[in-house]
Amino acid sequence: MRIILLAGALLASTAPVLMAAPVRGPAAPALHGRLEGPFELHSRVYPGTVRRYWVYVPAGYDPAQPPNLLLFQDGQRATNPNGALRVPEVLDSLIARGEIPATLGIFVTPGNRSAHYPDTLGMQNPDDRVDEYDSLSDAYSRMTLDELLPAVARRWRFADDPRRRAAGGTSSGAIASWTLAWRHPEAFGNVLSFIGSYTSIGLTLAPDGRPLAYGGDLYPGLIRKSPIRPLRVFLQDGRDDLDNEHGNWFLANQQMLKSLEWANAHADAERRGGPRYDVRHAWTAGGHSDAEGGALLPDVLRWIWRDQRPADADVTRALAGSQQR
């Protein structure tokens, strides 16, 4: 698989850096930590819906020392032991090797309009996914912050510092993660966005053509015209991603990157104090698939929490250089 990285070096270096070998093999190894669930959550924010979630508890979990938090959308795919992401396995391996801090993982599905989550759905998308993930409203954030996290916290503690919390996902799960952090940087300071759907999926029109709700294609303009949030963001998309009635995914992700970079440059030019976006990206050769995000995931997690790793860890990992094979 060919992966083109245009992120820029993490440290001052122009030499190409080869991506680390994946931390997972063809068969999922036994976890050092444990994956609990699935649990069901009935939402008041989205009445009539139910979602499933799983919790990865790292080995040596100590409530007196709350671990970092990774919230990942589309939990049914994120936890699939035969899938491209295998996020619990990635966390487990990186934590065991001391390459990222102890991290609690929450993997949540979108809501389904039913009394109980259907076992027959498998890896398919629940029917409330678009309304929850692709909306620019605060509803999904409120469900996450007011319902999901408190439900998990009743049993497991986790960090409340936004710098120690990350939200991630693929496709519409990526824009849902971005919206959560964009609206609530006091709660989540890091975003992992793979093949993000920053397009007009959420746009709905009245019969006369007036917009009733807007889609994620507005974000580049919002980023340019809004105060900078203290966010660390990783963007990945494939050059052969979707191009349909909702928009062009690769162009949309490039617009997101350019807007984040412009916001930083504009603030610098005006000599404004305050935060800057800490952003890296990878433009890959594939299409609308979890595969390339899954291959990058170990290095993205290392980069997200690079300033929280053990002092003797190598902080010059990948996510740098020009062209990788």
C-alpha positions in Angstrom: 0.0 0.0 0.0 1.4 3.4 -1.0 0.9 6.2 1.4 1.9 9.8 0.6 2.5 11.9 3.7 2.6 15.7 3.3 2.6 16.4 7.0 6.0 17.9 7.6 8.5 16.6 10.1 7.7 16.4 13.7 11.2 17.4 14.5 13.6 19.4 12.3 14.6 16.9 9.6 14.3 16.6 5.9 15.1 12.9 5.7 12.3 10.5 4.8 11.0 8.5 7.8 9.6 5.1 7.1 6.3 4.2 8.7 6.6 1.9 11.6 5.4 -1.7 11.0 1.8 -2.2 12.0 1.4 -3.3 15.6 -1.2 -5.9 14.7 -0.9 -9.1 12.8 -3.3 -11.2 10.7 -4.8 -12.7 13.9 -5.7 -10.6 16.9 -3.5 -11.4 19.8 -4.8 -11.7 23.4 -5.2 -8.2 24.9 -3.2 -7.1 28.0 -6.2 -5.0 28.9 -9.8 -6.0 28.4 -12.7 -5.0 26.2 -16.0 -4.7 28.1 -19.4 -4.7 26.5 -21.4 -4.2 24.5 -23.6 -2.0 26.6 -26.8 -0.2 25.5 -27.5 3.5 26.0 -31.0 5.0 25.5 -30.7 8.7 24.7 -32.8 11.5 25.9 -31.2 13.9 23.4 -32.3 11.5 20.6 -35.6 10.1 21.9 -36.5 6.6 20.6 -32.9 5.7 19.8 -30.5 3.2 21.3 -26.8 2.7 20.7 -24.2 0.2 21.7 -20.8 1.0 23.2 -17.8 -0.9 24.3 -15.1 0.1 26.8 -11.4 -0.8 26.5 -9.8 -0.9 30.0 -6.0 -0.8 29.9 -4.0 -3.2 31.9 -3.2 -1.9 35.4 -6.1 0.5 35.3 -6.0 2.6 38.5 -9.0 4.9 39.3 -6.6 6.9 41.5 -4.6 7.7 38.3 -7.3 8.2 35.6 -6.0 7.3 32.1 -6.3 9.3 28.9 -9.5 8.9 26.9 -10.0 7.9 23.3 -13.6 8.2 22.0 -14.1 6.5 18.7 -17.3 6.6 16.6 -18.8 3.7 14.7 -17.8 1.4 17.5 -19.0 -1.7 15.8 -16.3 -1.3 13.1 -13.7 0.1 15.5 -13.8 -3.0 17.6 -14.2 -5.5 14.8 -11.3 -8.0 15.3 -11.3 -8.7 11.6 -11.6 -5.1 10.5 -9.2 -2.6 9.2 -9.1 -0.5 12.4 -8.9 -2.9 15.4 -8.6 0.1 17.7 -8.5 -1.8 21.0 -5.7 -4.0 19.8 -3.7 -0.9 18.6 -4.2 0.8 22.0 -3.2 -2.4 23.8 0.0 -2.8 21.9 1.1 0.8 22.1 0.4 1.0 25.8 2.2 -2.3 26.5 5.3 -0.9 24.7 5.2 2.4 26.6 4.6 4.4 23.4 1.5 6.1 24.5 0.1 6.8 28.0 -2.5 4.4 29.6 -5.7 5.1 27.7 -9.3 4.2 28.2 -11.2 3.6 24.9 -14.9 4.2 24.4 -16.3 2.8 21.1 -19.8 3.9 20.4 -22.2 3.2 17.5 -24.6 5.7 16.1 -28.2 5.5 17.4 -30.8 3.1 16.0 -34.5 3.9 16.1 -35.6 0.9 18.0 -36.2 -0.4 21.5 -33.0 -2.5 21.5 -30.0 -2.4 19.3 -30.5 -5.0 16.5 -28.1 -7.9 16.6 -28.6 -8.3 12.9 -27.0 -5.0 12.0 -23.5 -6.3 12.3 -21.1 -3.8 10.6 -23.9 -1.9 8.9 -24.8 1.7 9.8 -27.6 2.2 12.3 -30.5 4.3 10.9 -29.9 7.5 12.9 -26.3 7.9 11.8 -26.7 10.8 9.4 -28.9 12.8 11.8 -26.4 12.4 14.5 -23.0 12.4 12.8 -23.5 14.8 9.9 -25.4 17.6 11.7 -23.7 20.8 12.7 -25.9 21.1 15.8 -24.8 20.5 19.3 -27.1 17.5 19.8 -24.5 14.8 19.3 -22.1 16.6 21.6 -24.8 16.9 24.3 -25.5 13.2 24.0 -21.8 12.4 24.3 -21.0 14.8 27.2 -24.3 14.5 29.2 -25.2 10.9 28.6 -22.5 8.6 27.3 -19.5 9.8 29.3 -21.4 9.9 32.6 -22.6 6.4 31.9 -19.0 5.2 31.5 -17.7 7.3 34.4 -20.1 5.5 36.8 -17.8 2.5 36.4 -14.4 3.8 35.1 -12.7 7.1 35.7 -10.8 8.9 32.9 -8.9 12.2 32.5 -10.9 15.4 32.4 -8.1 17.4 30.8 -9.0 18.0 27.2 -5.3 17.6 26.2 -5.6 14.0 27.4 -8.8 13.3 25.5 -9.1 12.5 21.8 -12.2 11.9 19.6 -11.8 10.0 16.3 -13.6 8.3 13.6 -13.8 7.6 9.9 -16.1 9.1 7.2 -19.1 10.7 9.0 -17.6 9.5 12.3 -14.7 11.8 11.6 -16.9 14.9 11.1 -18.9 13.9 14.3 -15.6 13.9 16.2 -14.5 17.2 14.7 -17.9 18.8 15.6 -17.6 17.5 19.2 -14.1 19.1 19.6 -14.9 22.2 17.7 -17.9 23.0 19.8 -16.4 21.7 23.1 -12.6 22.2 23.1 -12.9 22.4 26.9 -13.8 18.7 26.8 -11.8 17.3 23.8 -8.5 18.7 22.6 -7.5 16.1 20.0 -9.2 14.9 16.8 -8.3 11.9 14.6 -10.1 12.3 11.2 -9.9 9.6 8.6 -11.7 10.0 5.2 -13.8 12.7 6.9 -17.2 13.6 5.4 -16.8 17.4 5.4 -19.5 17.6 2.7 -23.1 18.5 2.4 -24.6 15.3 3.7 -26.3 17.2 6.5 -27.8 19.8 4.2 -31.6 19.7 4.0 -33.7 21.9 1.8 -37.3 23.2 2.1 -39.6 22.6 -0.9 -38.7 26.2 -2.1 -35.0 25.4 -1.9 -34.3 27.3 1.3 -31.7 25.6 3.5 -33.3 24.1 6.7 -30.1 22.6 8.0 -26.5 22.9 6.8 -23.8 20.4 6.1 -20.1 20.0 7.0 -19.0 21.8 3.8 -19.5 25.0 5.8 -16.6 24.2 8.2 -13.8 25.6 6.1 -15.5 29.0 6.2 -16.4 28.7 9.9 -12.8 27.9 10.7 -11.5 31.0 8.8 -14.0 33.3 10.5 -14.0 31.9 14.1 -11.6 32.2 17.0 -8.9 29.5 16.9 -9.6 26.6 19.2 -6.8 24.9 21.1 -7.0 21.7 19.1 -4.5 19.1 17.8 -5.9 17.6 14.6 -4.8 14.8 12.2 -6.5 14.6 8.8 -6.3 11.7 6.4 -8.0 11.3 3.1 -7.5 9.3 -0.1 -7.0 10.9 -3.5 -9.6 8.5 -4.9 -12.2 9.2 -2.3 -15.9 9.8 -3.1 -17.2 12.4 -5.6 -21.0 12.5 -5.6 -24.1 14.7 -4.9 -22.8 15.6 -1.5 -19.4 16.8 -2.6 -15.9 15.7 -3.4 -14.3 14.2 -0.2 -10.7 14.8 -1.1 -11.3 18.5 -2.0 -13.3 18.9 1.2 -10.5 17.5 3.3 -8.0 19.8 1.5 -10.2 22.7 2.2 -10.3 21.8 5.9 -6.5 21.7 6.0 -6.1 25.0 4.1 -8.5 26.7 6.5 -6.7 25.5 9.6 -3.4 26.6 8.1 -4.8 29.9 7.1 -6.2 30.6 10.5 -2.8 30.0 12.1 -1.0 32.1 9.5 -3.5 35.0 9.8 -3.2 35.0 13.6 0.6 35.0 13.3 0.5 37.9 10.7 -1.7 39.9 13.1 0.6 39.0 16.0 -2.3 37.7 18.0 -1.7 35.7 21.1 -3.7 32.6 22.0 -3.8 29.1 20.7 -2.9 27.8 17.2 -4.2 24.6 15.5 -1.6 21.8 15.8 -2.4 20.0 12.5 -0.8 17.2 10.5 -2.2 15.4 7.5 -1.7 12.4 5.2 -3.0 12.3 1.6 -3.1 8.7 0.6 -3.6 6.9 -2.6 -6.8 5.0 -1.8 -10.6 5.6 -1.8 -13.3 5.7 0.8 -12.0 2.9 3.0 -10.9 2.5 6.7 -7.8 0.6 5.5 -5.4 3.5 5.2 -6.5 5.2 8.3 -6.1 1.8 10.1 -2.6 1.5 8.8 -1.7 5.0 10.0 -3.5 4.7 13.4 -0.5 3.6 15.5 1.6 6.6 14.4 -1.3 9.0 14.7 -1.8 8.0 18.3 1.9 8.4 18.9 1.8 11.9 17.4 -1.4 13.0 19.2 0.1 12.2 22.6 3.8 12.7 21.8 4.3 15.1 24.6 2.9 12.6 27.2 5.0 9.7 26.3 7.8 8.3 28.6 11.0 10.4 28.5 13.0 7.7 26.8 10.5 7.1 24.0 11.4 7.9 20.4 9.5 11.1 19.5 10.6 11.2 15.9 8.2 8.6 14.6 6.5 8.7 11.2 3.9 11.2 10.0 6.8 13.0 8.3 8.7 13.1 5.1 7.5 13.2 1.5 6.7 9.8 0.1 6.3 6.5 1.8 6.0 3.0 0.3 
